[in-house]
Amino acid sequence: MIVIQPFKAEASVSFALYLIGFLVFIAGIAWALDTAGVPRLYIMIAAVILVGLGIVTGVGRTRRRDPS
């Protein structure tokens, strides 16, 4: 028997808040690197890598655990 649990908005809100915080963090890092004179290509590469890392860690931290 498969039991479908109702969608809980708290997980998506947690993920959204985590992602917004991570994006602010990335913006601060990018600003610091730009101020330090790092080429923009390297800043963009670092930002894309950090966004991917943020999504992976955000999903891992906000995922609901299996009740089994």
C-alpha atoms as one frame of an Amber mdcrd trajectory, in Angstrom:
protein
   0.000   0.000   0.000   1.370   3.409  -0.968   0.589   6.303   1.314   0.893
   9.760  -0.209   1.649  12.456   2.306   0.186  15.923   1.760   2.560  18.616
   0.496   4.030  20.661   3.304   4.864  24.248   2.458   7.370  24.534   5.307
   9.985  22.495   3.412   9.782  24.717   0.342   9.890  27.863   2.483  12.957
  26.542   4.299  14.619  25.759   0.990  13.767  29.204  -0.398  15.183  30.948
   2.669  18.316  28.811   2.526  18.772  29.588  -1.169  18.208  33.329  -0.682
  20.794  33.381   2.092  23.232  31.458  -0.062  22.693  33.867  -2.965  23.450
  36.823  -0.687  26.615  35.004   0.414  27.628  34.429  -3.218  26.979  38.086
  -4.059  29.279  39.142  -1.209  32.008  36.781  -2.380  31.659  38.036  -5.973
  31.839  41.653  -4.833  34.968  40.967  -2.771  36.620  39.159  -5.689  35.732
  42.004  -8.070  37.162  44.549  -5.627  40.334  42.461  -5.388  40.749  42.640
  -9.166  39.929  39.038 -10.059  38.832  38.721 -13.718  35.048  38.541 -14.166
  35.238  35.218 -16.007  36.701  33.574 -12.888  34.116  35.271 -10.687  31.304
  33.896 -12.872  32.792  30.404 -12.828  33.060  30.515  -9.025  29.485  31.823
  -8.735  28.063  29.021 -10.891  29.931  26.413  -8.859  28.711  27.949  -5.593
  25.094  28.095  -6.828  25.263  24.383  -7.635  26.781  23.655  -4.253  24.082
  25.751  -2.579  21.294  23.848  -4.312  22.775  20.471  -3.403  23.305  21.385
   0.257  19.931  23.146   0.460  18.088  20.091  -0.782  20.011  17.896   1.637
  19.255  20.113   4.623  15.577  20.795   3.917  14.559  17.329   2.660  11.945
  15.577   4.741  13.182  12.347   6.257  11.552   9.051   5.398   9.397   8.015
   8.391  10.330   4.324   8.100
